[in-house]
Amino acid sequence: MNYEGADKTLVCIDCKEEFTFTAGEQKFFTERGLMSPRRCPTCRRKRKAQKANEQFNNF
């Protein structure tokens, strides 16, 4: 992904809502070689909490 310096509107693959991928976030992701996010911040938090809960329950 190329950092272009402008905010982008993306659509979450989970909730289908639009969210803003800010220029600063794009720069952060690009500098670290990461792909653009596919989930909105809310769905990312939910998924992270769900994974943490699953790991906790496996112990």
DSSP file (Angstrom, degrees, kcal/mol; ACC not computed):
  #  RESIDUE AA STRUCTURE BP1 BP2  ACC     N-H-->O    O-->H-N    N-H-->O    O-->H-N    TCO  KAPPA ALPHA  PHI   PSI    X-CA   Y-CA   Z-CA
    1    1 A M              0   0    0      0, 0.0     2,-0.4     0, 0.0    32,-0.1   0.000 360.0 360.0 360.0 135.0    0.0    0.0    0.0
    2    2 A N        -     0   0    0      2,-0.0     2,-0.6     1,-0.0    25,-0.0  -0.781 360.0-124.6 -94.8 136.2    1.3    3.4   -0.9
    3    3 A Y        +     0   0    0     -2,-0.4    20,-0.0     1,-0.2    24,-0.0  -0.701  32.2 174.0 -79.1 119.9    1.0    6.2    1.6
    4    4 A E        -     0   0    0     -2,-0.6    -1,-0.2     2,-0.2     3,-0.1   0.524  42.1-120.4-107.4  -9.9   -0.8    9.0   -0.2
    5    5 A G  S    S+     0   0    0      1,-0.2     2,-0.4    18,-0.2    18,-0.2   0.631  76.9 101.0  82.4  13.3   -1.4   11.5    2.6
    6    6 A A  S    S-     0   0    0     17,-0.1    -2,-0.2    16,-0.1    -1,-0.2  -0.974  76.5-103.8-131.0 146.9   -5.2   11.7    2.5
    7    7 A D        -     0   0    0     -2,-0.4     2,-0.4    -3,-0.1    15,-0.2  -0.326  36.3-153.9 -62.1 148.3   -7.9   10.0    4.6
    8    8 A K  E     -A   21   0A   0     13,-2.0    13,-3.5     2,-0.0     2,-0.6  -0.954  10.5-134.4-125.5 146.7   -9.6    7.0    3.0
    9    9 A T  E     -A   20   0A   0     -2,-0.4     2,-0.3    11,-0.2    11,-0.2  -0.901  30.1-179.9-100.6 123.8  -13.1    5.6    3.7
   10   10 A L  E     -A   19   0A   0      9,-3.0     9,-2.6    -2,-0.6     2,-0.5  -0.773  24.3-125.6-118.3 164.1  -13.1    1.9    4.0
   11   11 A V  E     -A   18   0A   0     -2,-0.3     7,-0.2     7,-0.2     2,-0.1  -0.957  25.9-121.9-115.2 127.4  -16.0   -0.6    4.6
   12   12 A C     >  -     0   0    0      5,-2.7     4,-1.0    -2,-0.5    27,-0.2  -0.412   9.2-144.2 -66.5 135.0  -15.7   -3.1    7.5
   13   13 A I  T  4 S+     0   0    0     25,-2.5    26,-0.1     2,-0.1    -1,-0.1   0.689  96.6  43.1 -75.1 -16.8  -15.9   -6.7    6.5
   14   14 A D  T  4 S+     0   0    0     24,-0.3    -1,-0.1     3,-0.1    25,-0.1   0.927 130.0  16.5 -91.2 -58.6  -17.9   -7.6    9.7
   15   15 A C  T  4 S-     0   0    0      2,-0.1    -2,-0.1    25,-0.0     3,-0.1   0.545  89.8-132.7 -97.4  -8.1  -20.5   -4.9   10.2
   16   16 A K     <  +     0   0    0     -4,-1.0     2,-0.2     1,-0.2    -3,-0.1   0.575  59.1 138.6  67.7  10.7  -20.4   -3.4    6.7
   17   17 A E        -     0   0    0     -6,-0.1    -5,-2.7     1,-0.1    -1,-0.2  -0.571  56.4-113.5 -84.2 149.8  -20.2    0.1    8.2
   18   18 A E  E     +A   11   0A   0     -7,-0.2     2,-0.3    -2,-0.2    -7,-0.2  -0.562  36.9 179.5 -78.5 146.8  -17.8    2.7    6.7
   19   19 A F  E     -A   10   0A   0     -9,-2.6    -9,-3.0    -2,-0.2     2,-0.5  -0.979  28.5-109.5-144.8 157.2  -14.9    3.9    8.7
   20   20 A T  E     -A    9   0A   0     -2,-0.3     2,-0.8   -11,-0.2   -11,-0.2  -0.752  14.9-160.0 -93.6 128.5  -12.1    6.4    8.1
   21   21 A F  E     -A    8   0A   0    -13,-3.5   -13,-2.0    -2,-0.5   -15,-0.1  -0.891  30.5-142.6-102.5  97.6   -8.5    5.2    7.7
   22   22 A T     >  -     0   0    0     -2,-0.8     4,-2.6   -15,-0.2     5,-0.2  -0.089  17.9-113.4 -67.4 160.6   -6.7    8.4    8.5
   23   23 A A  H  > S+     0   0    0      1,-0.2     4,-2.2     2,-0.2   -18,-0.2   0.884 119.3  52.2 -58.0 -40.2   -3.6    9.6    6.8
   24   24 A G  H  > S+     0   0    0      2,-0.2     4,-2.3     1,-0.2    -1,-0.2   0.896 109.5  48.2 -64.5 -41.3   -1.6    9.1   10.0
   25   25 A E  H  > S+     0   0    0      2,-0.2     4,-2.8     1,-0.2     5,-0.2   0.898 109.9  53.0 -65.1 -40.2   -2.9    5.5   10.3
   26   26 A Q  H  X S+     0   0    0     -4,-2.6     4,-2.7     2,-0.2    -2,-0.2   0.915 109.4  48.4 -60.8 -43.3   -1.9    4.9    6.7
   27   27 A K  H  X S+     0   0    0     -4,-2.2     4,-2.8     2,-0.2    -2,-0.2   0.935 111.6  50.0 -62.6 -46.2    1.6    6.2    7.4
   28   28 A F  H  X S+     0   0    0     -4,-2.3     4,-1.2     1,-0.2    -2,-0.2   0.936 113.8  45.0 -55.8 -50.5    1.9    4.0   10.5
   29   29 A F  H  <>S+     0   0    0     -4,-2.8     5,-2.9     1,-0.2     4,-0.3   0.912 114.0  49.2 -62.5 -44.3    0.7    0.9    8.6
   30   30 A T  H ><5S+     0   0    0     -4,-2.7     3,-1.4     1,-0.2    -2,-0.2   0.912 107.6  53.7 -63.4 -44.1    3.0    1.6    5.6
   31   31 A E  H 3<5S+     0   0    0     -4,-2.8    -1,-0.2     1,-0.3    -2,-0.2   0.795 113.8  43.4 -61.8 -27.9    6.0    2.1    7.8
   32   32 A R  T 3<5S-     0   0    0     -4,-1.2    -1,-0.3    -3,-0.3    -2,-0.2   0.361 113.9-114.7-100.8   4.6    5.5   -1.2    9.4
   33   33 A G  T < 5 +     0   0    0     -3,-1.4     2,-0.2    -4,-0.3    -3,-0.2   0.773  65.2 148.6  70.7  26.2    4.7   -3.1    6.2
   34   34 A L      < -     0   0    0     -5,-2.9    -1,-0.2    -6,-0.2     2,-0.1  -0.595  46.2-118.2 -94.0 154.3    1.1   -3.8    7.3
   35   35 A M        -     0   0    0     -2,-0.2     3,-0.1     1,-0.1    -1,-0.1  -0.422  44.5 -82.6 -80.3 163.1   -2.0   -4.1    5.0
   36   36 A S        -     0   0    0     -2,-0.1    -1,-0.1     1,-0.1     2,-0.0  -0.358  57.1 -96.6 -61.0 145.9   -4.9   -1.7    5.3
   37   37 A P        -     0   0    0      0, 0.0    -1,-0.1     0, 0.0     3,-0.0  -0.366  28.0-163.4 -66.0 146.2   -7.4   -2.7    8.1
   38   38 A R  S    S+     0   0    0     -3,-0.1   -25,-2.5     2,-0.1     2,-0.3   0.541  72.0  58.1-103.6 -12.7  -10.4   -4.7    7.0
   39   39 A R  S    S-     0   0    0    -27,-0.2   -27,-0.1   -26,-0.1   -28,-0.0  -0.899  85.4-113.7-120.0 148.9  -12.4   -4.1   10.2
   40   40 A C     >  -     0   0    0     -2,-0.3     4,-2.6     1,-0.1     5,-0.2  -0.290  40.7-100.1 -69.7 163.1  -13.5   -0.9   11.8
   41   41 A P  H  > S+     0   0    0      0, 0.0     4,-2.2     0, 0.0     5,-0.2   0.869 123.0  52.4 -55.4 -38.5  -12.0    0.0   15.2
   42   42 A T  H  > S+     0   0    0      1,-0.2     4,-2.3     2,-0.2     5,-0.1   0.936 112.3  43.7 -64.0 -46.9  -15.1   -1.2   17.0
   43   43 A C  H  > S+     0   0    0      2,-0.2     4,-2.5     1,-0.2    -1,-0.2   0.837 111.1  55.6 -69.6 -31.7  -15.1   -4.6   15.3
   44   44 A R  H  X S+     0   0    0     -4,-2.6     4,-2.5     2,-0.2    -1,-0.2   0.924 109.3  47.0 -64.1 -43.1  -11.3   -4.9   15.8
   45   45 A R  H  X S+     0   0    0     -4,-2.2     4,-2.6    -5,-0.2    -2,-0.2   0.924 113.0  48.8 -63.2 -44.1  -11.8   -4.4   19.6
   46   46 A K  H  X S+     0   0    0     -4,-2.3     4,-2.4     1,-0.2    -2,-0.2   0.919 113.0  47.3 -61.6 -44.0  -14.6   -6.9   19.7
   47   47 A R  H  X S+     0   0    0     -4,-2.5     4,-2.5     2,-0.2    -1,-0.2   0.902 112.0  49.9 -65.7 -41.2  -12.5   -9.5   17.8
   48   48 A K  H  X S+     0   0    0     -4,-2.5     4,-2.4     2,-0.2    -2,-0.2   0.921 112.6  47.1 -63.3 -43.9   -9.5   -8.9   20.0
   49   49 A A  H  X S+     0   0    0     -4,-2.6     4,-2.4     2,-0.2    -2,-0.2   0.894 111.7  51.3 -64.6 -39.6  -11.5   -9.3   23.1
   50   50 A Q  H  X S+     0   0    0     -4,-2.4     4,-2.3     2,-0.2    -2,-0.2   0.919 111.1  47.3 -64.2 -43.8  -13.1  -12.5   21.7
   51   51 A K  H  X S+     0   0    0     -4,-2.5     4,-2.4     2,-0.2    -2,-0.2   0.909 112.0  50.4 -64.1 -42.0   -9.7  -14.0   20.9
   52   52 A A  H  X S+     0   0    0     -4,-2.4     4,-2.3     1,-0.2    -2,-0.2   0.906 111.2  49.1 -62.4 -41.2   -8.4  -13.1   24.3
   53   53 A N  H  X S+     0   0    0     -4,-2.4     4,-2.3     2,-0.2    -2,-0.2   0.893 109.8  51.2 -65.4 -40.7  -11.4  -14.7   25.9
   54   54 A E  H  X S+     0   0    0     -4,-2.3     4,-1.0     2,-0.2    -2,-0.2   0.910 111.2  47.8 -63.3 -42.0  -11.0  -17.9   23.8
   55   55 A Q  H  < S+     0   0    0     -4,-2.4     3,-0.5     1,-0.2     4,-0.3   0.909 111.2  51.1 -64.5 -41.9   -7.4  -18.1   24.9
   56   56 A F  H >< S+     0   0    0     -4,-2.3     3,-1.2     1,-0.2    -2,-0.2   0.901 109.2  50.7 -61.6 -41.7   -8.3  -17.6   28.5
   57   57 A N  H 3< S+     0   0    0     -4,-2.3    -1,-0.2     1,-0.3    -2,-0.2   0.692 101.0  63.8 -71.9 -18.6  -10.9  -20.4   28.3
   58   58 A N  T 3<        0   0    0     -4,-1.0    -1,-0.3    -3,-0.5    -2,-0.2   0.536 360.0 360.0 -82.0  -6.3   -8.4  -22.8   26.8
   59   59 A F    <         0   0    0     -3,-1.2    -1,-0.2    -4,-0.3    -2,-0.2   0.427 360.0 360.0 -94.0 360.0   -6.2  -22.8   29.9
